Amino acid sequence: MQWTCHKCDSTIIGYRPEHCTVCHETFTSTRSGDMHRTLWTVTLDGAIYGPQDWQPLTDTEAEDLHDMIDMIDVDAIIAEATR
């Protein structure tokens, strides 16, 4: 099977290829395409796409998330990733 993405002009060839409509990367299977997808997508023009059932965080959830982010040791993560 063969088809062309009209946004990036890539020719997609294969039995079950997956083509990301956001970054235009092509994958050889449905599984690898599904692994590439995330629940949230932010496009280059700033549009944000997410689950249909999304609801804003409550004040308590927002505070808990803030506390969790504060606990992340970014320096340790960078040091580990670059050693």
N, C-alpha and C positions, 0 to 999 in steps of 0.2 A: 504494500500500500504506500502511496506517495501523495503528499499534499504540500501546499506552500502557505506559510504564515504571511498574511497580508500586511502585518505591521513591520516585521523585520526582514521579510523576503527570504527567510530560510526555507529550504526544501527539506521536509521531514519525510524520512523513508524508514520503513520497518514494519514488523508484524503488529506490535502494540506500543508504538512510541508515545511519549508524553512530551508536550511542549509547554513550558511555563509562559503564561500570557503577561507576566509582570517583568521577568528578567530575560525572557526569550532563550533560556537554556533548554536543550533538548535531551531527553532521557530515553534509554533503550527499552524501558518497561514501565508498566503501570506502578509496580512497587517502588522503583526508584523515583518516579515522578511524585508519588504520594509522600515519600520520605522528604522530598524537597519542600512540599507545601507546609505552611505553618498556619496557625489559627489566625494570625494577624498579618496583614500586608500593608506596607507604606510605600506608595509609588513615588516616582521622582517629582511629580507635581504636588506632593504633599497629601494626596488623598489616602484615607485610611479605611481598610476593609477588614471586617472581623465577623465573628459568628452572629447569626441572626438573633440569637437569644441573649445577646450581651446586655448587661445592666451595669450602671455605674456602681463603684464601690461604696459601701456605707462608710461613715466616718471612722468607725472602729476598724474596718478592713483596710482603709487607707492608712491609718496610723500603724497598723501591724505591718503593712507592706513597707512603709517608710522605715520602720525599725529594722526590718530584715535587710533592706538595701544598705542601711548604715553599718550593718555587721559585715558586709562583704569587704574582704581585704583585697582590694584591687592590686596593690603593690605585690602581694604574695602571688596572686594569679599571674601577673605579668612576669615576675621573676621565675616562676615554675615553667611558664610557656616558652621562655627565651633561654633557658639554660641548656 
